Amino acid sequence: MMKAIEDILYSDKNPLRPDKRGEDYYKPIFRQSIPVNEEFDAHYQITFDAPFVSTKVKYLKRSIDNAIATQLNELFRDDEHMSQNRVLFIRKKLYESICSYLSEIKDVVNRNNLDLEAFLITKDYSNTLQLNESTFVFHYLILALIRCYMEFQRHFIEYIEEDKQESIDDFFVQVLQKRLPSKVGIKEIVHIDVPIVEEKPKRKQNNQVVILSFKYTKTKGKQADNIDAFREELIYRKLISKNESNTNFKHLFLGEKIKTPIVWTGNISDLSCLFKILVNVKKVLLLPQNTTIWDVVDSCFVDKDGNHFGKDRLRKQQKPAVKRLKMLEDVATFLP
């Protein structure tokens, strides 16, 4: 990423430098520049309601997009093997370098009067083509750099302490010292889970394959008290319905067939994380033979509408943010 950005800031790709090369030069190299595919689920998108005043602008925009995509692809490629310390080290370096670039771009914009608002209402771009090209490129570069950091932060959000998390407004107000433009910006992509009928059967279903519940490893003398305390804590945290009876709830831990699934009123990522802690970390719950943790959780719990969550959705949930994770770890202590 560094070289592509620095080429635009300091080298021959800087649109403020004299350039006699026209459309005949830039059209072929734009067609030859293949877009780099992002190998991750994006959480942010750039909205830039500005015209392409030349093919040179299209080419430089693609260069920026490719640089950001390549950088993020490399950072996320081995994300499962990254330790928290490694993530925090990269976050610090990335944040510092992006802030440094943004400060330099701010100086370029101010020094050359690259007024985005004026550019957006211009009707004839031919009279000041180079100025318009430069305005587009440098303001787009600002958005691309901020989006790069926001994607990294969102991808590793569970590792980053809340007081070190940045917002889009933070970059504009604190680094660029300006308000967010009205017609351009960065928007968070809202991911909507599309319900899959096969994975969300109704609450009282008659499955051909019977999935048994978990088996609690605690000695019987303490089982009842611990299970009841765990239920009360889940109710207190608003993770299950306050109407969930202890009689029905205890079947979750007896290795039996669940006749009436438990209504989970928290979010799906909390459900996924809590039982990973209980099964894989604390190891206080045993799985029935030939089943996975997601088989059992999906069989034993439904949402407030009485629908099962789906094994694949449960399995693919990301780890919650640090504070939320700490709360779930505290809840798990009620089932020692």
ChimeraX attribute file (.defattr): number of C-alpha atoms within 10 A of each C-alpha:
attribute: neighborCount
match mode: 1-to-1
recipient: residues
	/A:1	16
	/A:2	12
	/A:3	11
	/A:4	17
	/A:5	19
	/A:6	14
	/A:7	12
	/A:8	19
	/A:9	19
	/A:10	12
	/A:11	13
	/A:12	13
	/A:13	17
	/A:14	18
	/A:15	23
	/A:16	19
	/A:17	12
	/A:18	9
	/A:19	11
	/A:20	6
	/A:21	9
	/A:22	11
	/A:23	10
	/A:24	9
	/A:25	12
	/A:26	18
	/A:27	15
	/A:28	12
	/A:29	13
	/A:30	18
	/A:31	12
	/A:32	10
	/A:33	12
	/A:34	11
	/A:35	13
	/A:36	15
	/A:37	11
	/A:38	15
	/A:39	13
	/A:40	13
	/A:41	10
	/A:42	16
	/A:43	16
	/A:44	16
	/A:45	15
	/A:46	15
	/A:47	13
	/A:48	15
	/A:49	11
	/A:50	14
	/A:51	14
	/A:52	14
	/A:53	16
	/A:54	18
	/A:55	20
	/A:56	22
	/A:57	21
	/A:58	19
	/A:59	19
	/A:60	24
	/A:61	20
	/A:62	17
	/A:63	22
	/A:64	20
	/A:65	23
	/A:66	20
	/A:67	22
	/A:68	22
	/A:69	21
	/A:70	16
	/A:71	16
	/A:72	20
	/A:73	16
	/A:74	11
	/A:75	15
	/A:76	16
	/A:77	12
	/A:78	9
	/A:79	12
	/A:80	7
	/A:81	9
	/A:82	14
	/A:83	11
	/A:84	13
	/A:85	11
	/A:86	11
	/A:87	18
	/A:88	18
	/A:89	11
	/A:90	14
	/A:91	19
	/A:92	11
	/A:93	11
	/A:94	16
	/A:95	18
	/A:96	12
	/A:97	14
	/A:98	19
	/A:99	19
	/A:100	13
	/A:101	17
	/A:102	22
	/A:103	16
	/A:104	13
	/A:105	18
	/A:106	19
	/A:107	12
	/A:108	17
	/A:109	17
	/A:110	10
	/A:111	9
	/A:112	12
	/A:113	12
	/A:114	20
	/A:115	15
	/A:116	19
	/A:117	12
	/A:118	12
	/A:119	18
	/A:120	16
	/A:121	9
	/A:122	10
	/A:123	8
	/A:124	10
	/A:125	15
	/A:126	11
	/A:127	8
	/A:128	9
	/A:129	13
	/A:130	18
	/A:131	18
	/A:132	26
	/A:133	24
	/A:134	20
	/A:135	26
	/A:136	26
	/A:137	21
	/A:138	25
	/A:139	19
	/A:140	21
	/A:141	22
	/A:142	20
	/A:143	21
	/A:144	22
	/A:145	23
	/A:146	24
	/A:147	23
	/A:148	20
	/A:149	21
	/A:150	21
	/A:151	19
	/A:152	21
	/A:153	21
	/A:154	16
	/A:155	19
	/A:156	19
	/A:157	19
	/A:158	18
	/A:159	19
	/A:160	18
	/A:161	12
	/A:162	12
	/A:163	6
	/A:164	11
	/A:165	13
	/A:166	14
	/A:167	12
	/A:168	17
	/A:169	16
	/A:170	13
	/A:171	20
	/A:172	18
	/A:173	12
	/A:174	11
	/A:175	15
	/A:176	19
	/A:177	13
	/A:178	12
	/A:179	11
	/A:180	15
	/A:181	11
	/A:182	8
	/A:183	12
	/A:184	17
	/A:185	20
	/A:186	18
	/A:187	13
	/A:188	14
	/A:189	11
	/A:190	9
	/A:191	9
	/A:192	6
	/A:193	7
	/A:194	6
	/A:195	11
	/A:196	11
	/A:197	10
	/A:198	7
	/A:199	15
	/A:200	17
	/A:201	17
	/A:202	13
	/A:203	20
	/A:204	11
	/A:205	10
	/A:206	10
	/A:207	9
	/A:208	6
	/A:209	6
	/A:210	11
	/A:211	22
	/A:212	23
	/A:213	25
	/A:214	23
	/A:215	17
	/A:216	23
	/A:217	15
	/A:218	14
	/A:219	8
	/A:220	9
	/A:221	8
	/A:222	10
	/A:223	18
	/A:224	14
	/A:225	13
	/A:226	16
	/A:227	21
	/A:228	18
	/A:229	16
	/A:230	19
	/A:231	24
	/A:232	17
	/A:233	17
	/A:234	21
	/A:235	17
	/A:236	12
	/A:237	14
	/A:238	13
	/A:239	18
	/A:240	21
	/A:241	17
	/A:242	14
	/A:243	8
	/A:244	15
	/A:245	12
	/A:246	14
	/A:247	9
	/A:248	13
	/A:249	20
	/A:250	16
	/A:251	22
	/A:252	23
	/A:253	17
	/A:254	18
	/A:255	18
	/A:256	15
	/A:257	17
	/A:258	20
	/A:259	14
	/A:260	16
	/A:261	23
	/A:262	24
	/A:263	23
	/A:264	25
	/A:265	20
	/A:266	16
	/A:267	10
	/A:268	16
	/A:269	16
	/A:270	21
	/A:271	20
	/A:272	23
	/A:273	20
	/A:274	19
	/A:275	20
	/A:276	17
	/A:277	18
	/A:278	20
	/A:279	16
	/A:280	12
	/A:281	11
	/A:282	15
	/A:283	14
	/A:284	17
	/A:285	24
	/A:286	18
	/A:287	17
	/A:288	17
	/A:289	8
	/A:290	7
	/A:291	11
	/A:292	13
	/A:293	21
	/A:294	19
	/A:295	20
	/A:296	22
	/A:297	25
	/A:298	23
	/A:299	25
	/A:300	25
	/A:301	24
	/A:302	23
	/A:303	19
	/A:304	14
	/A:305	11
	/A:306	17
	/A:307	19
	/A:308	22
	/A:309	23
	/A:310	22
	/A:311	19
	/A:312	12
	/A:313	17
	/A:314	20
	/A:315	16
	/A:316	10
	/A:317	14
	/A:318	16
	/A:319	17
	/A:320	17
	/A:321	16
	/A:322	15
	/A:323	12
	/A:324	14
	/A:325	17
	/A:326	12
	/A:327	13
	/A:328	20
	/A:329	16
	/A:330	13
	/A:331	18
	/A:332	19
	/A:333	13
	/A:334	17
	/A:335	21
	/A:336	16
